[in-house]
Amino acid sequence: MNQFRHPAPPAPASVKPFAPVLPRGGPDRWIALIFAAKSANGGVIRRNRFWVEKEVGLERFELEVRRRGFHMLEAGNQLIVICHNGPVRFLF
């Protein structure tokens, strides 16, 4: 056994589990943060449909995706945005 390896101390009781903090500033701020992510630069963004409806509204989010020339898929309760304005081919 490695003599330099020590177990991490337990977290204090006052530490609460992580919970996402929603940005202040309304729908425009929320959308700006979503599309400022690294994955929005040629990658993929995935969000829960119900969360999008609650935060900005599905219509507003769809308009923003279209404005950027991106593509959006819906699979179950997930919205998947392909952050690329070129053609998309579904393989299966």
DADASUL-V314868 format. One record per pair of residues at least 12 apart in sequence whose ideal C-beta (glycine too) atoms are under 10 Angstrom apart, sorted by sequence separation. I is the first residue (numbers start at 1). J is the second residue. D is the distance in whole Angstrom. If there is no record, write none. Layout:
I|J|D ; I|J|D
This chain:
49|61|9 ; 70|82|6 ; 71|83|9 ; 34|47|7 ; 68|81|9 ; 70|83|5 ; 71|84|7 ; 47|61|8 ; 65|79|9 ; 69|83|10 ; 70|84|7 ; 71|85|8 ; 68|83|8 ; 69|84|9 ; 70|85|6 ; 71|86|9 ; 73|88|9 ; 58|74|10 ; 65|81|6 ; 68|84|10 ; 69|85|3 ; 71|87|9 ; 62|79|9 ; 64|81|9 ; 65|82|9 ; 68|85|7 ; 69|86|9 ; 71|88|5 ; 73|90|9 ; 34|52|9 ; 61|79|7 ; 65|83|9 ; 70|88|10 ; 62|81|10 ; 45|65|9 ; 61|81|9 ; 30|51|10 ; 31|52|10 ; 34|55|9 ; 58|79|8 ; 30|52|9 ; 34|56|9 ; 31|55|9 ; 30|55|5 ; 31|56|6 ; 45|70|9 ; 47|72|10 ; 49|74|7 ; 52|77|10 ; 29|55|10 ; 30|56|5 ; 44|70|10 ; 49|75|10 ; 51|77|9 ; 52|78|10 ; 53|79|10 ; 29|56|10 ; 34|61|8 ; 44|71|10 ; 45|72|9 ; 46|73|10 ; 49|76|8 ; 50|77|6 ; 52|79|6 ; 27|55|7 ; 28|56|8 ; 40|68|9 ; 48|76|10 ; 49|77|5 ; 51|79|9 ; 22|51|9 ; 26|55|9 ; 27|56|4 ; 31|60|8 ; 35|64|7 ; 44|73|10 ; 46|75|9 ; 48|77|6 ; 49|78|7 ; 50|79|10 ; 26|56|8 ; 27|57|7 ; 30|60|10 ; 31|61|7 ; 34|64|9 ; 35|65|9 ; 40|70|9 ; 47|77|10 ; 48|78|6 ; 49|79|5 ; 20|51|9 ; 30|61|9 ; 47|78|7 ; 48|79|8 ; 22|54|9 ; 23|55|9 ; 28|60|9 ; 31|63|10 ; 32|64|10 ; 46|78|6 ; 47|79|5 ; 22|55|7 ; 27|60|6 ; 31|64|5 ; 35|68|7 ; 46|79|7 ; 47|80|8 ; 27|61|9 ; 31|65|10 ; 45|79|8 ; 46|80|5 ; 47|81|8 ; 35|70|9 ; 45|80|7 ; 46|81|8 ; 28|64|9 ; 44|80|6 ; 45|81|4 ; 27|64|9 ; 44|81|7 ; 45|82|8 ; 43|81|9 ; 44|82|6 ; 45|83|6 ; 43|82|8 ; 44|83|7 ; 42|82|9 ; 43|83|6 ; 44|84|9 ; 40|81|8 ; 42|83|6 ; 43|84|8 ; 39|81|9 ; 41|83|7 ; 42|84|6 ; 40|83|5 ; 41|84|10 ; 42|85|10 ; 39|83|7 ; 42|86|10 ; 35|81|9 ; 37|83|9 ; 34|81|8 ; 35|83|8
